[in-house]
Amino acid sequence: MTDDFDDNFTLPSTDIKTNSKDTKNGLSIAALREQTIQKICFNLRPGQQQMADWEGGPLAVSAVPGAGKSYGMATAAALAIARYKLHSHHQLIVVTFTRSAATNIRVKIRQFLRELSLPEGSFVVHTLHGLALSIALRHPELSGLDLENYNLVLPTPSNKITRSCVESWIANNPRLYKLLIEGSQFDGEETERLRRQSVLRTEVLPQLAWKAIQQAKSSGIKPEYLWQLREQNNDNYQVLTIAASLYQIYQEILKERQLIDYDEMILAALRVLENEGTRKMWQKQVFAVFEDEAQDSTPLQTKLLEILATSRESNDSNLDFNSIEQEEKLSKLSHLNLMRVGDPNQAINSTFTPADPIDFRRFCQDCEELEKLAVMQQAGRSCQIIIDAANFVLKWVNNSKLAGKEKPFRDQNIHPVKVKESGNNNNPLATGGGLEIYEPRDIYQTLELMGKRIINLFEENPEGKFAVLVRENKQGQFIADTFSNPGKYGVELDLGKYGIKIHDVSQGARHSQIPAEILALIQFIDRPHSPDYLKSALKVLGDRRLIPQEDYNSFASQLEQFLYPGPLDPYQSEKVRKCRDFCRSLLRAKSELPLYQLISFLALALNYEQSDLATADKLAERVAKQIAGNSSMNSMLEVLSEIVNSERFESVEVEENAEEYYTRPQQLTIITMHKSKGLDWDFVFLPFLHENIIPGNLRVLPQANFLGDFDLAEVARAQIRASLQGEDLPDISTAWEQAGYLKMAEEFRLLYVAMTRAKKLLWMSAAKLAPFTWNKPENLQAQKPSPVLSALRDEFLRGKEEGRKKKEEEGGKK
């Protein structure tokens, strides 16, 4: 976590003192600085210039994809530091969503400050959680946060904490539990009763707990609020009553087991700022707050930034803008030194977080009333036809009403960059037509067409950057597997023969895979006589390509002969000996290394890359902390098993070169649409754009349909959201309908993000035959293309036809 705040608030004070007599080449430092500022500002686009001209107060910046938000913010930060002579005890706080983004913007600001000969201790860059943690840890007596005695957890539906919540709720609420078992209808048959109990315990209630708690807690809502909401709701299942109980139990378990989640970090920081003296101290230190990717912030995170950004003249800690009248809201807003930069049309994280694009949209609307809204519409990333396609999708989706009353997009078109006389930041030219849309026979022909196009483009553009963007990891794995094994599915394409490296990003995203791999090896080291443990260890080594691929079952069935063959045992081939020697080297580690070094040794043995090694170190530190005072192999295995089986262990990403890693030349990057945000490539391929995926729809799992045609977790989430937005509490059927519309809206935004990653060519397709679920890609069925793809194809073909007629008319005139 320390990566988030390597700058700090306790550097020596460094006021800017400009001596007009100091000269360089006959110019004073002030004159040189002014020249540098003019040079920096010369090529700024509209919106970026408004950011650079910021002189305090609130400012909302709504930017289109590729508009240069981060560059504009770095410029604005450097100029604000120069304009207001900021220093280490009166700093600018810059906040962004990820560690990699924080690193990138920190580098840019420092570069500008060096050009301006200004001190670098005048600002700090944090992620939101890094900022909250730095505040909480600085005042542990107020925050109640003690990382020495508390462990950070990332609850999931399968987490042991979530399961404990569910079991406790069932024990204390037999009447409601019985209502759930009976569902919409029940004949009392015992087998069916047991089946429903299993579904409720392992799927329905854990999902309800996870989503309801996440939505409520990140919005600053306590269980008591949900208890009050239930009075407005008279549904048979009492969904919010169940959610409130689960939330209350969850909080009790966290406290009892000395655990914290990410929302607890924000809440801890807010507890610190509730103290008037401490709040004033922080507000005195903080000159202003600049936030990037503001569309991804939750209400709780936004409240923290607003308190820090409140000017001392106002010094009001009650910033619950949802509960006050518009006039008072605007008055409070005007006292915030807060710049929020984002793109509501790129809000694609509500699937994973409770961030809601409507919050940033409202901030933009409020700032517009104060004439404090900047719109960055010019973007130099893509060629004109890709811009036209993205703008068409935005307009078509909003007009289609497919997402019901939800408006997926803010009306905000992308415009190409207007080139200045000496500028070179104009948009790239299209390759080929710039936009290609296909309807292949099936998914295999899709890969054949895509592969041939990639090879042709690569031969013409050997330094070009290529990417395939997919909706889910299983699609990416299918593509990588097909392209890595030419002829496997009848697709005779060998990209490797042309020097094209295939990089499937999903293979590197091992959030819980590293703990699982380490656990498998330690289980084998602890009990090498177990055939199951041997086979699991061999599979890990084989998957990591550290040993040859063999039939590991035969090794496990003759374990002693494999590990320690005698002179009378059958001869072992070279491949078998490699497997044996690797396993024996692992076994030696148990006797030759102290226990605390075992995880680090295994990480090196598995040939992990830099970010994986950092994750393994984090895991080793976590395990060592939990087994302190009872250091043994058994206790280590218990902790690792708990992490693997009940928690999503968050990996450490060494992200300074993440963009370079994913966008290297001579590489085909296969990456999900979600992870592609913030990146771009010359040539982008979007296969498998089917209606059942984009926009798709919320589905009730067959095993849970005894409750009715809805999902309790999504219903609770939609009801809590409606309450937060000041709307009437919807009944179950209305809430389920709203949840479906919210999902559709986000899927359309996700497609928009994927399309706007392309610079020179956007390739899109939807095969006529495709799997309904990518768990079984071989089961092909007739699938409809996404409606937005059909509309785009019709528009594109119409445009080509109009262009052809225009050329014919011009030729006739000549």
C-alpha positions, 0 to 999 in steps of 0.5 A: 500500500505504500506505493500509493503515497511515496510523497508525504506531507512532512517534507521541509517547507520550500517557499518559492522566492524569485529573485528578479536579479537572478538571470540566465542568458540575460533573462530573469528567472521570472521571465524564463518561467513565463516563457516556459509557461507559454510554451507549455500552454501553446498547444493546449486544447479547449478544456485543457486550457480551462484547466490550466487557467483554474484560479480556485473554486470548483471545476468539472471537466467532462472529457471524451476518450483520447482528449488528454485528461491526464496531460491537462491535469498535470499541466493544471497542477504544475501551473497552480503550484507556480501561481499560488507558490505552493510548498510542502505545508500547503500542498496540492493533492492529486487523486486518481483511480489506479496506482499506474495512473497515479505513477504516470501523472506524478511523473508528468507533474514532476517533469513540468515542475523541473522545467519551471524550476519549482520544488517537487514537494509542493504536491502529492499523488494518491489513489483514493484508498492511499489518501484515506489510509495516509490520513487514518494512519497519521491519526490512529487515535481518531481513526481507530485503524491499526494495521499492526493488529488488523488484516485487510480483506476483500470480501467476495460471495465465497469468502468465509466472512460472507458465509459466516454472515449467512449462517448466522442470519439463518440461525437468527431468522428462521421465519424469513428463511422459511419464506425463502425456502417456500419461494413462489410455490412449494409442495413440501417435498423433502429432497426439494427442500434440501436442494433449495436450502443448499442454493440459498446458503451457497448462492442466493444469500451470499450474493445478496450479502455481498452486493447489498453491503458493497452498495450501502457501505461505499455510499456511507449508509449504515445498517440502521438506514436499511432498517428504516428503508424496509418500512417503505417496502412490503414485499413478501421476502422483505429483501431490505430487512434481510440485507440490513441484518446481513450488513449488521452481522458483517460489521460485527464479524469484522470487528470481532476478527480484527479485519478491515475492508477498503470502505473501512479505510475511507470511513476511518479517514472520515472519522479523523476529519470529524474532529474539528481541530484535525479537520482544520489542520488538514484543510490548512495543509491542503490547498486544493484537490484535483481528481482524475477518473472522477466517474469511478468514485463512490459517494463515500470517496467523493465526500472525503475529497470534498471535506479536504477541498473545503476552503477554510472560509467555509470549513463545513464538514457536513457535505451531504449534498444529496440531502440539501436544496439545490441553492444551498448545494451550489453555495457549498460547492462554490467553497470547494477548491476541487477540480474533478476530471472524468468521462461519464461515458467511460463509467464501466466499473459499476459491475465491480464497484458501486460507482454510479455515473449519475453522480459525476453527471450531477456534479457536472450539471451543478458546476454548469449552473455556476459556469464552472464546467469545461468540456474537452471534446477534441481528441487526437487518438482516432481517425475520423471514421472511428470517431464517427462510429463512436459518435453514432453509437452514442447517439443511436443507443440514447435514442433507442431506449433499449436501456429504458429510462436510463440514459447510458451516455451524456450527449458529448460528441468526439471532435478531431483536433484542430491543428495549430500552425506549429502543432503536430497532434492531428488525428491519424489517417485511417488504414484501409477503410478505417472501420471494417464490420464482418458477419462470419459463418461461425467463431472459427471463421471469425478467427480465420478472418481476423488472423489473416487481417492481422498478418496482412497489417503486420506485414505492412506495419511491422511496428504497429500495435495490435489488440483483440478486445473481448468481453470476458476472459474465456473468449480471450483464452479461446482466441489465444489457444487457437492462435497458439496452436495452429490447426487445432480447430481447423484454423490454419494460421501461424502468427508466430511464423510472422514474428507476432507474439501472442500475449493473453493478459488474462494469463497474467491476471492471477489475483488468487492464482499465486496463493493457490500455486504456492499452497499446492507446492507447500502441501506437496512439500509437507506431504510428498507421499500424497498422490493428490498433492504430487499431482497438484504440484506437477500440474502447477509446474506444468502450467508454468512450463517449468517441466514437460507436459506428461501424464502426471496421473502415472507419476502419482500412481507410482509415487516412490518409483517416480521420486526415488527410483531404485536400480531395479525400477524401469528406466526414466526418460529425460522428460520424466527425470526433469519432472522428478528432479524439480520435485526433489529440489522442492523437497530439499527446501523444507530441510534447508530453508527456514519456514519464513523464506519458503514462500519467497523461494517457491516464487523464485522457483516458479520463475515469477515476473516482477509483479508476481514476485511482489505479490508473493512477498505480500503473501509471505508477509501476510502469512508471517503476520498471521502465524506469529507466535505459532510458526509451523508448517501446519499453521502456514497451510491453514492460513494459505488454505483460508486465503485461497478458499475464501478470499480474493487475494489482491495481487500487486502490480508493478505498473510503472510500465503497464502501458508499454507492457500491453502495447508493445510492437510485434505483439498481439495483445488479447485483453478484456474491454474493461482492462483496455480502458486508458490504453490504445492501439493502432489496430483494434479487433472486436470479435463476438459482438452478439446480442446475448453479450452486448447488451445482454440481460440479467438472468436468473439462474435455473437453480434459484428460479423457485424464488421468482423471476428475479435475483434478490441481490440485484433487487436489493442493489437497485432499491438501495440505489433508488433511495440514494438518488431520492427516488421512491423505493421500487417494488421487486419487479420494478427494481429487477427491471431497473437493474436490467436497464442499468446493466444494459447501459453499462454494456453499451458504455463498455462497447464505446470504450472498446471502440475508442481504443483504436487509432487507425483501424477498428475491426468488428464482427459477430458470427452467425454461429457462436456459443451461448456461454463461453464455458463451452465454446464448442456448443455453437448456436445461432446468435443475433448480432448486437443491435448496435452493431447491426445499426452501425453496419447499416449506417456504414454501408449507407455511408459507403454507398453515398460516397460511391454515388458522390464519386460517380457524380463528380466523375460525370461532371468531369 
